[in-house]
Amino acid sequence: MLHKILLFATLLFSVPALAQRAELRLVNTSERTLAIKVIQQTDTGGVLHASLTIPPLGRTTEYFSQTGHFFLKTKAELQGRETVYTKGNPFKVYVGSDGYSVLTVTYSITESNTASPLEGQRISKSEFDRDD
């Protein structure tokens, strides 16, 4: 009987350590809908870990069960506006017996109908290089 109690206690206290998961909290403070691809870096390039959609002013959490290096690809869409595509810098996720990562990424795009003299209209490099 004592053997069963010790086995149960060992399992009870070891399961939380085995079940630890890192968290990536994604917060969208913009009016755009975000399509996010979480890509895990590998020796041969990358592999898709997850595809997520976050509504305007929404949030979600992605979980990781093992340590690795990742990056995000993001598409931000809003009807009547140009779609914005970005690729983020790599980040490390850690999951171990001594702890795990909890990361937060906040997306913020401010929409405006007022032209900024510093922003102006988007042009190509070749148009910029011309002097007219």
N, C-alpha and C positions, 0 to 999 in steps of 0.2 A: 504493500500500500504506500509506504514512504517513497519507494522508487517512482510510482506513478505521480505522486504529488511533486516530487523534484523535477520530473520530466515536464509536467504541465507548467510549473513555475519557470523553467528554463525556456520553454516555447513562448510563454506569455511575455517575457521580458525581452526576448530576442526578435520577435516579429516586428515591433516598431522600428528597430534598427535596419532590418531587411527591407521594410516598406518605405523607407525615406525616399522622397522625391524632391528634386529641385523645382523651383517655380520661376516662370517668366510671366510677369504681369504686364499686360499691354493695355494702355489707356489711350483712348482717342478723344481728344478735347476739341476736335475740329468738326465742321459740318459735313465732312466728306465720309464716304463709305470706304473702309480700308480692306483690301485683300492682302493678306500677309502670308508669305511662304517662309517657314523656318527651315533653313538648310543646314545640315550637319556637314562640316568639312571632313574630307577623307583624303587619303594619300593620292587618290586619282581624281580629285575634284570635289564634288559635293553630292549629297543625297537628300532628297526631300524628307524632312522629319514630320512636318505638319503643314496643312493649308488652313488658314483661318480667315473669317470675315468678321469685321467689327463695325457695327453701325455707327452713325454720327453720335458723338457724346457717349459712346459705349465703352465697354471694357471686357476683357477675357483673361484667362490664365491658362498657360500651356505648361504641362508637367514633363519632367525628364527623369528617367529611372537610372541613368548612368552618366558619368563624366564625359564631356566632349567639348569640341569647339564648334560654334555655330555662327551664322549670320542671318540677317533678315532681308528679304526682298519685299518691297511694299508698292502697291498700286493704290493711289488715293483718287477717288472719283467723285465728281459733283456735276450734276446736269447743268449744262451751259458754261462749264469751265473746262480748261485743259486738264487732262489727266496727268498726275504727277507720279513719276516712277523713281524709286530710290533703292539703292543697295547699301545696307549698313555695314559698319565695321565689324570684324569678328569679335566674339566674346566667348568666354569660357564658362561652362556650367560644371559645377562640382557636386558629386553625390558620393559621400563616404560614411564610414561608421562614426566619424567625428563631427558630421554636420552636412549641410547642403546649401547650395546657392539659392537666394531669393533676389531676383532682379526685376526692376521696373523700367519699362520704356514708355515714354509719353509722347504721342504724336500731336503736334499743334500746327495748324495752318490757318492763318488769318486771311479771310476773304475780304476784298475791298473793291468797290467800283471806282474809287478815286485813284487817278494815276499818280504814282510817285515819280518825281523827277529823277530819282536814282534808279528806278526799275525800268521805266519806259516800256517799249514794245520789244518782244523777243525777236531777235534777228539771228541769222546764221553767221558763222565765222567769216565766210567770204564777203558777205555784205559789210561786216565790220571793217574788214581789211581795205575796202574801197574808200577813197577819199571824197566821195560825193554824196 
